[in-house]
Amino acid sequence: MLGSTHGTLTTDSRRARVIACGEQPSPMVHGRPADVGDLDVSGRPLHADVPDLDRFFRPESVAVVGASDAEGRPNTGITRQLLAWADRVGARVHPVHPTRDAVFGIPCFSSLGDLPEQVDLAVLLVSDPLPLIEELGSAKVKFAVAFASGFAETGEEGAAAQARLARAVERAGTRLLGPNTNLNAFERFRDDLDGPAIALITQSGHQGRPVFALQELGIRLSHWAPTGNEADLETADFISYFAERPEVGAIACYIEGLKNGRSFLLAADRAARRGVPVVAVKVGRTETGARTAASHTGKLTGADDVVDAAMRQFGVIRVDGLDELQDTATLLARAHAPRAEGVVVYSISGGTGAHVADLAAEAGLSLPVLSEAKQAELHGWIPEYLSVANPVDNGGHPVGDWRGRKIIDAILDDPEVGVLICPVTGPFPPLSDKLVQDLVDAAERTDKLVCVVWGSPVGTEAAYRETLLGSSRVVTFRTVANCLTAVRAHLDHQRFVLGYRSPFDEAPRVPSPSYRKAQALMRPGQQLSEHAAKQLLRAYGIRVPREQLVTSAAAAVRAAGLVGYPVVMKASGAQIAHKTELGLVKIGLTSASQVRDAYRELTDIARYEQIKLDGVLVCQMVERGVEMVVGVGHDRLFGPTVTVGLGGVLVEVLRDAAVRVPPFGEDQARDMLFELRGRALLDGVRGRPPADVDALVEVVLRVQRMALELGDQIAELDINPLMVLPRGQGAVALDALAVCG
């Protein structure tokens, strides 16, 4: 039986891990290291750079380059819209055109250098903005917008042109929106709506129209950022900025591709720290979607499972449809922090209530059975033969009189209830009109969440258009599915925010002694032998079996005696990726003669296959445990990733794995295990003892440390299998493949 070498985790698990990896813990100030820097151990930023976009959205002065008032010209319509917008925000407008004296009666200037003042924003109505960028810098223009298309969305030539534009913008010091953007930032926003607002970010303007139209339903929008190709300003910049705005209750995003994965995570981290929910549609779940998105915006879409995991890590709520984006963002913007997670379904029909309750339970919502005392109270207004345990069926008639409001108030007063969902399948004015009015009135006196699903396909009824949509407290949906999705997102997000500790605060700033040991093992551009790969694991404190590398049959026999029978023998060489398929692994050897024969057979196969060996490994045989895989990969957007899943042959058969983007903490490492379909194997099945999950988590965290410190120096790492032994006995890396970058 093998003893544990992974150590014991204390409640301050980060401190324990730091010491285990050889790094001295930093002094703590208010829960954060006193020596927090701006860069992590791999030189990447640890904090979002928040641009001051106040003067973009509300400039004092605007230059319109290429302004026109000639009828029939595209620039004329754009100029007219910009003038109307500038009037609304109180900005001075300066038309710029080399051949015009005035545009719409406003004096025109021949160039940006001739302007009478430094402007906050320049709108470039030209087909090629590149020649103007240096002029923008000389005029110290803070922001510019480029509508022109024909850049990265068109292919390699356009991408090269966009790269030149981006470099010019960086040199000039001006911040650029676009190219390939539109006028959405300059729309007319209703200023008569109260309450927290939705801030909107889209890469395709038309896809933002449904969210923008929410204003017609009484839902406030504060900003719209159409990021286009993101040569400079990107989605992450606007998330960071909106997260700081006091009027923003939720951020809604339509994302076709991310410009920079790290910037996106830092922005999401900023929003999470401030409790501002980010709801996103991210296209590219399928190969077709990813290809189409790339052709539209010229962005890398990244592997979708990595994108999905990265969003979950930092609390970004990913939805699939624009209707879900509308409804989820609306609820998250309006809802108070829940006082309880219990959901009650209340209806005028037992069938409706049962149906919605089934769907709610399937969606993962908690539907507590109301207490006997509460049920008795409800039966004071509802006939005894109707169920009021949850769902609550009022039978219809009590809704039409004074009892309706009493029922609603009684449900909301229950301390276990945080959300009331009332589905109204269709308008029946004697009941539905009074019901929704009571719900609206009750919502005004509580900070609990009241949701109504108005099921009528018509949507012109006064109860819907006036009563429900006229309420800033009730959240109204048209489908049960969207209601449940939004409620689940709200409860999950609040739970996430309450327990959130930014992983960037605890990311390593300086290399550990493990890193210095690992450096000596790196072979740039080469695959390491199993022996060298295991030395790399040892450098980071990851346990491997007792083993020796030998170069003769006699040495193999001596090694087997030291390691202890039975043994496993494996050919070790930098060229070997899949030893088993080539017959280069021999297991269960119990005698010296078997060891000698195995050595000769392994070396004969290697010679026949023309594989260069650095020797043969004689290894301790470890059988009793759960085979897992832990690995490091690289995503084009996010950089290093860490994966854990079922190992051995199951990794290729079941593909049951979870992925995270470093940095992440112990909680996320444990969450990875709960995502696995085969998680029950770790708990012990068919009489097997529970596995040492703590040891597995520790290996995941040490592999993450390796990924952070080595960065691009390690292109790929697979520990497969990692044998997770019974609880308290640790985990052992039986095999490893490492490819240096």
Secondary structure, DSSP 4 states (H G I P E B T S, - for coil): -PPP-S----SSHHHHHHHHTTPPPPPEETTEETT--SB-TTS-BSS------HHHHS-SEEEEET----TT-HHHHHHHHHHHHHHHHT-EEEEE-TT-SEETTEE-BSSGGG-SS--SEEEE-SS--HHHHHHHHHTT-SEEEE----SGGG-HHHHHHHHHHHHHHHHHT-EEE-SS--SGGGPPPPSS--S-EEEEEESSGGGGHHHHGGGGGT--EEEEEE-TT-SSS-HHHHHHHHHT-TTEEEEEEEES-BS-HHHHHHHHHHHHHTT--EEEEE--SSHHHHHHHHHHH--B---HHHHHHHHHHTT-EEESSHHHHHHHHHHHHHPPPPS--EEEEEES-HHHHHHHHHHHHHTT-B-PPPPHHHHHHHTTTS-TTS--SSSEE--SGGGGSTHHHHHHHHHHT-TTEEEEEEEE-S--HHHHHHHHHHHHHHHHT-SSEEEEEE--SS---HIIIIIITT-SSSEEES-HHHHHHHHHHHHHHHHHHHT---HHHHS--S--HHHHHHHTT--TT-EEPHHHHHHHHHHTT----SEEEESSHHHHHHHHHHH-SSEEEEEE-TT-S-TGGGT-EEEEE-SHHHHHHHHHHHHHHHHHTT---SEEEEEE---SSEEEEEEEEEETTTEEEEEEEE-TTHHHHT--EEEE-SS--HHHHHHHHHT-TTTHHHH--TTPPPB-HHHHHHHHHHHHHHHHHHGGGEEEEEEEEEEEPBTTS-EEE--EEEEE-
